[in-house]
């Protein structure tokens, strides 16, 4: 199994604060990983480093075998547009562009604009009839689906989603998770940053951060775990000398931190 | 759709779907373009207007004969006047007047009389203050100094005598005077009467406003006057030596007051040399002298932009036997005032330009800062700094273009209104200036957007997208 992403003892340090502390992690192609943790645990910082939007203070990030620290700003922009699809909690749609134009913006910076393909992407997320509406005319769930359509339009190998359902109601949350599920089935690697237990439970694997330190890892899909280990994959680890840190090669299990009740409700539907 | 199509789609969306912000930027450009275009139009209109205004103060070009005939002087004949006028008219608008100067006597005292076409002189010299009427057949217009010296008033009578001997000169000295200075000075200065009255008075007297005084500012003026004076002296001697004797004494005609009686139709007061001249119609002068000859001076108010080129072209035609000289007093005053006005306008324009830059820059800066998230997103989607910079520069140029187009139109309306209100004249639309104004507005908008866009392209997407 090829590793799409390899984090080797990466840290992000702001003064005395270690936003991410000595984390090592490998993510194979096609895996659905959830990074969980409470607010301020370093999830988004980690996602930014994986998404080439930030650089680690220490350690190395490899995407498809390429060390990101060796790349300049232009090359990092190329990696972002060619390999990564981004989904944000606050959607970040361009307010003066219609839904289809927002999707086409990603095509514009990637390669060639194709309106038909953009409309198909919107159709996939169930928004073809809203394609020519401005973001202000769409609901939060619809805006997030446009954001997902924009993320998948260039068929990226890795989708990074930062709290993708954070601003959505349960119905729209389910729609978005279904979309991720479809993408995962098509072989797309998905890394979701969330503190939502339901969203995390949809992933094959979860790692938990606490104040920048890896404190746990668990697999929700045993087959995926076996395949991962068979391919030589190792549990995530940290070199941080902190109590309860997952420092060795043995994963420390954890309970999903929040929204347990909501998860139970949704799972029962 | 191509990527270029998408580029313009994004551009038009940014401009037309974010109208309130776009309107701010357009208005900032509009105000600048309107003010600058209005100032520029006035900058062009004012010199034209000033030229016309200054030309109302008399001639800016004088033409004199370069040689005299065998009988002393023949002047410039009517055919040559016509030809010279055609040359001047070919370079622009023109007004002209001709003068034939003769030395005459009034109560035995020497004076200069000018034969004129009343309509021409009146049309050329709007600044002359005439008490009474302009001369007509049998009536003369006398200068204020003449009137004061003889206690004359409008309606009074004046007897003017003509002596051929007063107007006879050696052709050599006359020719040299004519060649060196404006011809207007030569005729009277040759005479004994001129010498008696004082060379300065007679030499400058015939030269009309501008001509005489302007020549005082031309290079070689000293030598001109010297030439006139010397010729006057020599001719005085000549005329005296040529006088008849009676009983062994030189015959004196000091008590000879015979002549032709004219009625004083008006008194002219210019404060210049014209005040010591008697003006009559050409026909009356011809009757008085009994001879027909060409004129001594043609004065032009030439509308050409390059007066010196016109002077050169006339002087290069030696076969015309005339000499052209610019009246430097008028042209330099005109140029000085226009230069001052234009400098003032340029300074104001510069201030407006800086204010426009600040205004547009502030607006664009505000627009860019409001779009930080969008810029961060675009960078996160893989946009390069250059691509984002180009998008914003083109957008700024678009604001400038729209503002420039509207501003230029408004500026023209404003300039038109100002010119009609202040100068009482309409101005034509200058397409080149308009194109320049629109381009400048776009350029200013782009330049003003450089600092904020430069800052925007350095936005760290991670920082922006993390902000609440």
Interface residues (C-beta under 8 A of the other chain):
Chain A: X44 X48 X51 X53 X54 X73 X74 X77 X78 X80 X81 X82 X86 X88 X92 X94 X95 X96 X97 X101 X104 X105 X106 X107 X108 X109 X110 X112 X113 X114 X115 X134 X150
Chain B: X1 X2 X3 X5 X6 X7 X9 X10 X13 X14 X17 X18 X373 X374 X376 X377 X378 X379 X380 X381 X382 X383 X384 X385 X387 X460 X461 X462 X465 X466
